[in-house]
Amino acid sequence: MRKFVALTALAALAVAVPAAGHSAPVRRAVAVGAADTLPPLPPLKRQASAKAVVAEHLAALNACDWKRLMAQYPPSVHFFLPGGKVVVGRKAVGRLFLGFCKTRAQGGNKGLIFTPQRTFQVGPTISVQWSADASFLKRPYRGADAYITKGD
């Protein structure tokens, strides 16, 4: 059964990591201006399993590969961010990732490396505890995501 991400909770991209205890805070979502026009969204690329969805997401995120990231999300994607913010839809999530994948000098978080620490699957939902580390962090940041997938 082929899978794709239908919903990502808590946003693995860590755009709202608290600054406390970090030498340089992971930056909140970077505003994407008119000069940063959204490239065309790539077609969806389904994965063979929920575990494959997570593996592809983390690999694309660690590489800051915008096209690979966006190939995972259907039109109904929802990102639940800290502070109660919800980002809905491929275009909005695409803008979020455009900002995230900028270099630190450009206001982004490129260079963060996400490593899964623990995974737990219930049906088509896989929960992942992860750590994110980078040269600009004093210590790794820990977070969690839930990937809700569905088949054809």
PyRosetta script that sets phi, psi and omega in degrees:
from pyrosetta import init, pose_from_sequence

init()
pose = pose_from_sequence("MRKFVALTALAALAVAVPAAGHSAPVRRAVAVGAADTLPPLPPLKRQASAKAVVAEHLAALNACDWKRLMAQYPPSVHFFLPGGKVVVGRKAVGRLFLGFCKTRAQGGNKGLIFTPQRTFQVGPTISVQWSADASFLKRPYRGADAYITKGD")
pose.set_psi(1, 129.5)
pose.set_omega(1, -179.2)
pose.set_phi(2, -86.3)
pose.set_psi(2, 144.3)
pose.set_omega(2, -172.5)
pose.set_phi(3, -124.9)
pose.set_psi(3, 157.4)
pose.set_omega(3, 168.1)
pose.set_phi(4, -149.2)
pose.set_psi(4, 160.5)
pose.set_omega(4, -179.3)
pose.set_phi(5, -73.6)
pose.set_psi(5, 128.4)
pose.set_omega(5, 175.7)
pose.set_phi(6, -103.0)
pose.set_psi(6, -24.4)
pose.set_omega(6, -175.7)
pose.set_phi(7, -162.2)
pose.set_psi(7, 135.9)
pose.set_omega(7, 174.0)
pose.set_phi(8, -121.1)
pose.set_psi(8, 122.6)
pose.set_omega(8, -178.9)
pose.set_phi(9, -98.2)
pose.set_psi(9, 143.2)
pose.set_omega(9, 176.3)
pose.set_phi(10, 69.0)
pose.set_psi(10, 3.2)
pose.set_omega(10, 172.1)
pose.set_phi(11, 48.2)
pose.set_psi(11, 94.2)
pose.set_omega(11, -179.3)
pose.set_phi(12, -56.2)
pose.set_psi(12, -18.2)
pose.set_omega(12, -178.4)
pose.set_phi(13, -71.9)
pose.set_psi(13, -4.0)
pose.set_omega(13, 171.7)
pose.set_phi(14, 52.3)
pose.set_psi(14, 45.2)
pose.set_omega(14, -177.4)
pose.set_phi(15, -75.3)
pose.set_psi(15, -6.3)
pose.set_omega(15, -178.1)
pose.set_phi(16, -131.5)
pose.set_psi(16, 42.8)
pose.set_omega(16, 179.2)
pose.set_phi(17, -67.8)
pose.set_psi(17, 131.2)
pose.set_omega(17, 178.0)
pose.set_phi(18, -60.9)
pose.set_psi(18, 145.5)
pose.set_omega(18, -177.5)
pose.set_phi(19, -77.9)
pose.set_psi(19, -24.7)
pose.set_omega(19, -174.9)
pose.set_phi(20, -56.3)
pose.set_psi(20, 128.0)
pose.set_omega(20, 175.6)
pose.set_phi(21, 84.2)
pose.set_psi(21, -1.5)
pose.set_omega(21, 179.5)
pose.set_phi(22, -110.5)
pose.set_psi(22, 139.6)
pose.set_omega(22, -178.8)
pose.set_phi(23, -64.6)
pose.set_psi(23, -35.4)
pose.set_omega(23, 174.6)
pose.set_phi(24, -139.9)
pose.set_psi(24, 121.6)
pose.set_omega(24, -174.7)
pose.set_phi(25, -65.1)
pose.set_psi(25, 145.7)
pose.set_omega(25, 169.1)
pose.set_phi(26, -67.0)
pose.set_psi(26, 131.3)
pose.set_omega(26, -171.5)
pose.set_phi(27, -80.5)
pose.set_psi(27, 147.0)
pose.set_omega(27, 174.3)
pose.set_phi(28, -66.9)
pose.set_psi(28, 169.5)
pose.set_omega(28, -178.9)
pose.set_phi(29, -50.2)
pose.set_psi(29, 130.7)
pose.set_omega(29, -179.4)
pose.set_phi(30, -82.6)
pose.set_psi(30, 134.4)
pose.set_omega(30, 176.4)
pose.set_phi(31, -64.4)
pose.set_psi(31, 133.0)
pose.set_omega(31, 178.7)
pose.set_phi(32, -101.6)
pose.set_psi(32, 116.2)
pose.set_omega(32, -175.9)
pose.set_phi(33, -89.6)
pose.set_psi(33, -176.9)
pose.set_omega(33, -178.6)
pose.set_phi(34, -59.8)
pose.set_psi(34, -31.2)
pose.set_omega(34, 179.8)
pose.set_phi(35, -70.2)
pose.set_psi(35, -18.7)
pose.set_omega(35, -179.3)
pose.set_phi(36, -102.3)
pose.set_psi(36, 62.8)
pose.set_omega(36, -178.9)
pose.set_phi(37, -64.9)
pose.set_psi(37, 143.9)
pose.set_omega(37, -178.5)
pose.set_phi(38, -71.0)
pose.set_psi(38, 122.6)
pose.set_omega(38, 175.9)
pose.set_phi(39, -64.0)
pose.set_psi(39, 163.8)
pose.set_omega(39, 175.6)
pose.set_phi(40, -58.3)
pose.set_psi(40, 137.3)
pose.set_omega(40, 178.9)
pose.set_phi(41, -72.1)
pose.set_psi(41, 135.6)
pose.set_omega(41, 178.8)
pose.set_phi(42, -73.6)
pose.set_psi(42, 160.2)
pose.set_omega(42, 175.2)
pose.set_phi(43, -66.0)
pose.set_psi(43, 156.4)
pose.set_omega(43, 176.8)
pose.set_phi(44, -64.2)
pose.set_psi(44, 140.5)
pose.set_omega(44, 175.4)
pose.set_phi(45, -121.9)
pose.set_psi(45, 107.3)
pose.set_omega(45, -178.3)
pose.set_phi(46, -75.4)
pose.set_psi(46, 150.2)
pose.set_omega(46, 178.3)
pose.set_phi(47, -109.2)
pose.set_psi(47, 162.3)
pose.set_omega(47, -174.7)
pose.set_phi(48, -75.7)
pose.set_psi(48, -21.9)
pose.set_omega(48, -176.7)
pose.set_phi(49, -156.0)
pose.set_psi(49, 167.3)
pose.set_omega(49, 176.1)
pose.set_phi(50, -61.4)
pose.set_psi(50, -39.7)
pose.set_omega(50, 177.8)
pose.set_phi(51, -62.9)
pose.set_psi(51, -37.8)
pose.set_omega(51, 177.7)
pose.set_phi(52, -66.4)
pose.set_psi(52, -34.9)
pose.set_omega(52, 176.5)
pose.set_phi(53, -59.6)
pose.set_psi(53, -48.2)
pose.set_omega(53, -178.4)
pose.set_phi(54, -64.9)
pose.set_psi(54, -45.0)
pose.set_omega(54, 180.0)
pose.set_phi(55, -60.2)
pose.set_psi(55, -44.0)
pose.set_omega(55, 179.4)
pose.set_phi(56, -66.6)
pose.set_psi(56, -40.8)
pose.set_omega(56, 179.7)
pose.set_phi(57, -61.0)
pose.set_psi(57, -48.9)
pose.set_omega(57, -178.2)
pose.set_phi(58, -65.9)
pose.set_psi(58, -39.4)
pose.set_omega(58, 178.1)
pose.set_phi(59, -63.8)
pose.set_psi(59, -44.6)
pose.set_omega(59, 179.6)
pose.set_phi(60, -67.3)
pose.set_psi(60, -38.7)
pose.set_omega(60, 178.8)
pose.set_phi(61, -65.0)
pose.set_psi(61, -45.9)
pose.set_omega(61, 179.3)
pose.set_phi(62, -63.0)
pose.set_psi(62, -31.8)
pose.set_omega(62, 177.8)
pose.set_phi(63, -85.6)
pose.set_psi(63, -8.3)
pose.set_omega(63, -173.0)
pose.set_phi(64, 51.4)
pose.set_psi(64, 46.5)
pose.set_omega(64, 179.7)
pose.set_phi(65, -94.2)
pose.set_psi(65, 94.5)
pose.set_omega(65, -173.6)
pose.set_phi(66, -56.6)
pose.set_psi(66, -44.5)
pose.set_omega(66, -178.4)
pose.set_phi(67, -63.2)
pose.set_psi(67, -43.6)
pose.set_omega(67, 178.3)
pose.set_phi(68, -65.3)
pose.set_psi(68, -40.5)
pose.set_omega(68, 177.6)
pose.set_phi(69, -60.1)
pose.set_psi(69, -48.9)
pose.set_omega(69, -174.2)
pose.set_phi(70, -73.9)
pose.set_psi(70, -19.6)
pose.set_omega(70, 177.4)
pose.set_phi(71, -70.2)
pose.set_psi(71, -7.3)
pose.set_omega(71, -178.4)
pose.set_phi(72, -92.9)
pose.set_psi(72, -18.9)
pose.set_omega(72, -166.6)
pose.set_phi(73, -106.0)
pose.set_psi(73, 127.3)
pose.set_omega(73, 176.5)
pose.set_phi(74, -78.9)
pose.set_psi(74, 170.7)
pose.set_omega(74, 179.4)
pose.set_phi(75, -56.1)
pose.set_psi(75, -27.7)
pose.set_omega(75, -176.1)
pose.set_phi(76, -88.6)
pose.set_psi(76, 10.5)
pose.set_omega(76, -176.7)
pose.set_phi(77, -56.1)
pose.set_psi(77, 139.8)
pose.set_omega(77, 175.1)
pose.set_phi(78, -127.9)
pose.set_psi(78, 130.5)
pose.set_omega(78, 171.2)
pose.set_phi(79, -112.1)
pose.set_psi(79, 125.1)
pose.set_omega(79, 176.6)
pose.set_phi(80, -100.7)
pose.set_psi(80, 113.4)
pose.set_omega(80, -176.7)
pose.set_phi(81, -104.1)
pose.set_psi(81, 161.0)
pose.set_omega(81, 175.9)
pose.set_phi(82, -55.8)
pose.set_psi(82, 153.5)
pose.set_omega(82, 179.2)
pose.set_phi(83, 80.9)
pose.set_psi(83, 8.9)
pose.set_omega(83, 177.2)
pose.set_phi(84, 83.2)
pose.set_psi(84, 4.2)
pose.set_omega(84, 179.3)
pose.set_phi(85, -75.1)
pose.set_psi(85, 137.4)
pose.set_omega(85, 177.0)
pose.set_phi(86, -124.1)
pose.set_psi(86, 129.2)
pose.set_omega(86, 177.2)
pose.set_phi(87, -107.9)
pose.set_psi(87, 123.0)
pose.set_omega(87, -172.9)
pose.set_phi(88, -120.5)
pose.set_psi(88, 132.3)
pose.set_omega(88, 173.7)
pose.set_phi(89, 97.4)
pose.set_psi(89, 154.2)
pose.set_omega(89, -176.9)
pose.set_phi(90, -62.1)
pose.set_psi(90, -43.1)
pose.set_omega(90, -178.2)
pose.set_phi(91, -64.1)
pose.set_psi(91, -43.8)
pose.set_omega(91, -179.6)
pose.set_phi(92, -65.0)
pose.set_psi(92, -42.9)
pose.set_omega(92, 177.7)
pose.set_phi(93, -66.8)
pose.set_psi(93, -37.0)
pose.set_omega(93, 176.2)
pose.set_phi(94, -59.2)
pose.set_psi(94, -42.0)
pose.set_omega(94, 177.6)
pose.set_phi(95, -65.1)
pose.set_psi(95, -39.9)
pose.set_omega(95, 178.0)
pose.set_phi(96, -59.2)
pose.set_psi(96, -47.6)
pose.set_omega(96, -179.9)
pose.set_phi(97, -69.2)
pose.set_psi(97, -31.8)
pose.set_omega(97, 175.7)
pose.set_phi(98, -58.7)
pose.set_psi(98, -44.4)
pose.set_omega(98, 178.0)
pose.set_phi(99, -67.6)
pose.set_psi(99, -44.0)
pose.set_omega(99, -178.6)
pose.set_phi(100, -60.8)
pose.set_psi(100, -40.8)
pose.set_omega(100, -174.3)
pose.set_phi(101, -81.5)
pose.set_psi(101, 6.9)
pose.set_omega(101, 173.0)
pose.set_phi(102, -76.0)
pose.set_psi(102, 158.5)
pose.set_omega(102, 176.6)
pose.set_phi(103, -68.7)
pose.set_psi(103, 167.0)
pose.set_omega(103, 176.8)
pose.set_phi(104, -59.4)
pose.set_psi(104, -41.3)
pose.set_omega(104, -179.9)
pose.set_phi(105, -61.7)
pose.set_psi(105, -28.8)
pose.set_omega(105, 179.2)
pose.set_phi(106, -89.8)
pose.set_psi(106, -0.8)
pose.set_omega(106, 178.6)
pose.set_phi(107, 98.4)
pose.set_psi(107, 10.3)
pose.set_omega(107, -177.9)
pose.set_phi(108, -105.6)
pose.set_psi(108, -164.3)
pose.set_omega(108, -177.3)
pose.set_phi(109, -124.1)
pose.set_psi(109, 19.5)
pose.set_omega(109, 179.7)
pose.set_phi(110, -55.6)
pose.set_psi(110, 135.1)
pose.set_omega(110, -178.5)
pose.set_phi(111, 112.2)
pose.set_psi(111, -15.2)
pose.set_omega(111, 173.4)
pose.set_phi(112, -66.4)
pose.set_psi(112, 138.3)
pose.set_omega(112, 176.4)
pose.set_phi(113, -118.4)
pose.set_psi(113, 121.3)
pose.set_omega(113, -179.5)
pose.set_phi(114, -96.8)
pose.set_psi(114, 130.0)
pose.set_omega(114, 179.7)
pose.set_phi(115, -125.9)
pose.set_psi(115, 122.3)
pose.set_omega(115, 177.8)
pose.set_phi(116, -67.0)
pose.set_psi(116, 136.3)
pose.set_omega(116, 178.9)
pose.set_phi(117, -104.3)
pose.set_psi(117, -37.0)
pose.set_omega(117, -178.3)
pose.set_phi(118, -155.3)
pose.set_psi(118, 139.7)
pose.set_omega(118, 175.9)
pose.set_phi(119, -128.2)
pose.set_psi(119, 151.5)
pose.set_omega(119, -179.9)
pose.set_phi(120, -147.4)
pose.set_psi(120, 125.3)
pose.set_omega(120, -177.1)
pose.set_phi(121, -114.8)
pose.set_psi(121, 134.1)
pose.set_omega(121, 172.8)
pose.set_phi(122, -130.1)
pose.set_psi(122, 110.2)
pose.set_omega(122, -177.7)
pose.set_phi(123, 58.2)
pose.set_psi(123, -131.8)
pose.set_omega(123, -178.3)
pose.set_phi(124, -85.7)
pose.set_psi(124, 8.0)
pose.set_omega(124, -179.5)
pose.set_phi(125, -108.3)
pose.set_psi(125, 130.5)
pose.set_omega(125, 176.8)
pose.set_phi(126, -122.1)
pose.set_psi(126, 126.7)
pose.set_omega(126, 178.1)
pose.set_phi(127, -101.8)
pose.set_psi(127, 139.3)
pose.set_omega(127, -176.8)
pose.set_phi(128, -132.5)
pose.set_psi(128, 125.1)
pose.set_omega(128, 166.4)
pose.set_phi(129, -91.5)
pose.set_psi(129, 134.9)
pose.set_omega(129, -176.8)
pose.set_phi(130, -138.4)
pose.set_psi(130, 165.0)
pose.set_omega(130, 170.1)
pose.set_phi(131, -123.2)
pose.set_psi(131, 147.2)
pose.set_omega(131, 176.9)
pose.set_phi(132, -121.6)
pose.set_psi(132, 133.2)
pose.set_omega(132, -179.3)
pose.set_phi(133, -137.4)
pose.set_psi(133, 152.9)
pose.set_omega(133, 178.2)
pose.set_phi(134, -162.7)
pose.set_psi(134, 163.1)
pose.set_omega(134, 179.4)
pose.set_phi(135, -62.2)
pose.set_psi(135, -23.3)
pose.set_omega(135, -178.9)
pose.set_phi(136, -89.6)
pose.set_psi(136, 3.7)
pose.set_omega(136, 175.9)
pose.set_phi(137, -106.4)
pose.set_psi(137, 142.0)
pose.set_omega(137, 177.2)
pose.set_phi(138, -70.2)
pose.set_psi(138, -37.5)
pose.set_omega(138, 177.6)
pose.set_phi(139, -148.5)
pose.set_psi(139, 161.5)
pose.set_omega(139, 179.5)
pose.set_phi(140, -61.1)
pose.set_psi(140, 148.0)
pose.set_omega(140, 173.9)
pose.set_phi(141, -99.9)
pose.set_psi(141, 137.6)
pose.set_omega(141, -179.7)
pose.set_phi(142, -109.5)
pose.set_psi(142, 141.4)
pose.set_omega(142, 179.5)
pose.set_phi(143, -153.6)
pose.set_psi(143, -175.3)
pose.set_omega(143, -179.4)
pose.set_phi(144, -149.1)
pose.set_psi(144, 153.1)
pose.set_omega(144, 177.5)
pose.set_phi(145, -138.7)
pose.set_psi(145, 155.6)
pose.set_omega(145, 169.8)
pose.set_phi(146, -121.9)
pose.set_psi(146, 127.7)
pose.set_omega(146, 179.5)
pose.set_phi(147, -108.8)
pose.set_psi(147, 112.1)
pose.set_omega(147, 179.1)
pose.set_phi(148, -98.5)
pose.set_psi(148, 119.9)
pose.set_omega(148, -177.4)
pose.set_phi(149, -117.4)
pose.set_psi(149, 163.8)
pose.set_omega(149, 173.8)
pose.set_phi(150, -146.2)
pose.set_psi(150, 155.3)
pose.set_omega(150, -178.9)
pose.set_phi(151, -86.5)
pose.set_psi(151, -175.6)
pose.set_omega(151, -178.5)
pose.set_phi(152, -57.0)
pose.dump_pdb("model.pdb")
